[in-house]
Amino acid sequence: MTTPLPTLGEDLDIVTAGAKATALARLAAAALPVPEGVVIPAGHCDEQLTAAVEEILARCPAPYGLIARSSAAAEDGPDASFAGLFTSRIAPAEPAALLDAVRAVRASAHHPTVTAYGQAMGVTGAVRMAVLVQPALRPACSGVLAADVTGTQCTRWRIEAVRGLAEPLVCGRVTGEIHTGGPGPEVTVRPARQETIQLPATAAESAMPPGEWVDLGTGTGIRAKIETSAAGVLHLHTPAALAHRPVLTAEARDQLLAAAARAAAALGLERIDVEWAIDTDARLHLVQARPLTVPLTDHATAKTTADDDRVLSGIAAAPGTGTGPAVHALGDAGIADQVLVCDALGPEAVPALLTGPAAVVATTGGELSHTAIITRELGIPCVTNVTDAHRAITTGTTVEVDGGAGTVRPAPAVPAQRTGPRTRPLTATAVLVRALEHPAPDDSRAATLVWHDEHTPALNPAQASSTGPHPIGVLVPGNVRAPIPIPPGCSPILLPGLGTLVWPKDAPPPPTEIAVLGPDGQILHRRTVTL
């Protein structure tokens, strides 16, 4: 007898079910509002997918179709989110369409962009991809919440919300309604104009031509005209009756903040990133919960200068300042030391971001969009929602981007290096590398750690350290099949969440910070470890 596929109502294993599904299962066990879902485990062979799809269709009533979502073991980590790099896809509740969606999600694990980002963030090895399949929700509104959590309260938080599905919000194609606040009662709300609403379609609605009307199901009788539809998703013109109404009510916001604090407690997090949806019956659903990899931006006050009439303003999305010539295309040679002016960035942009741009200026999106998340993780100053950027900033113009103040201004010269949270000295940092460099870099680093896998040549850190300017260790990740022998003169040190560090006995204690450098020596990622 075939074992049924696991569900979010069970105790799941991150190795087989992935991080997204495992976190949602923990929230469901804590009685938080999580939609039902079925998991196709990582390692499920392709020949079994047809049977898996048939089982899911039999178990999951889905009047609005199904959504196949990535749930890799490596994503949604404390330091690397993989935000927007894997595929999620809505599909009609039909065998062929759902099978195609599942295969697309699985295939996204092998994209070169995923590998490049993983290496930059210190995540190596093959990505194990499970697929979480859930009935698609028909949301009145949805979005993202990011918060610092202390005890049972969100003490510093930001919510971005849109009507309908959150996909255009998280991808950065639109800028949603923004709510911000802290531990006190004061809340700031920034309204947004939304021209189009996306909703999953019923089978009958999918067959309707543009110009037909659809009931939004909000209990008010409000209908919306179809602009277009594709792949089980309706694109609707926002009705005039909703144009001046808030997307997220104060009551719904309070409910969401309380649920986020409970979710953080259930997952043991002090900072949390939550994707959520509220259906047409005003019921809240948590559809993703993960660590907030980088704190929310401390919004600085823009400096005052004589050229203020030439300053462009947007949303402060990633801290730091960067100055360089503007470029409006990614190009094959990279965008090192240049300011990228762009619309929403997709996964294809990540290799260019890894070449070390001075800054990013996006015409759309908010601080919780994938563009903003990835630039914060890579330490690239970023301002989003600079709506006039393509017209106002011509190619080659030198500009200064302040990602903390949310400004872009003309600059007379280009500094040698951007400034930001990832450019401080390496005197207390161990640099993670794939192979030792000869001669050793003269960058004042505290130590070098060599990543070990099945293909790494044997290395005795004690011997290597004796001939170099700083200690050398070997980092054996937790997913290596067999532990390596500990060489003479070395001791193993467990690094929770990373693996085992093989460290020379006669060296000082290893640094508690590990960094990955780019080709130009720029710090792409740094992580604090517990010894």
Secondary structure, DSSP 8 states (H G I E B T S, - for coil): ------BTTS---HHHHHHHHHHHHHHHHTT------EEE-TT--GGGHHHHHHHHHHH---TT-EEEEEEESSSS-SS---TTTS--EEE-SSHHHHHHHHHHHHHGGG-HHHHHHHHHTT--S---EEEEEEE---EEEEEEEEEEEETTEEEEEEEEEEEB-SHHHHTTSS--EEEEE-SSS-EEEE-----EEEEE--HHHHT--TT-EEE--SSS--EEEEEEEETTEEEEE--GGGTTS-SS-HHHHHHHHHHHHHHHHHHT-SEEEEEEEEETT--EEEEEEEE-SS-----------TTGGG-EE-EEEE-SEEEEEEESS--TT--TTSEEEESS--GGGHHHHTT--SEEEESS--TTSHHHHHHHHHT--EEE--TTHHHHS-TT-EEEEETTTTEEEE-SS--SS-BSTT-S--TT-EEEESS--SS---S--SEEEEE--TTS----HHHHHHTSSS-EEEEEETT-SS-----TTEEEEEETTTEEEEEETTS----SEEEEE-TTS-EEEEEE---
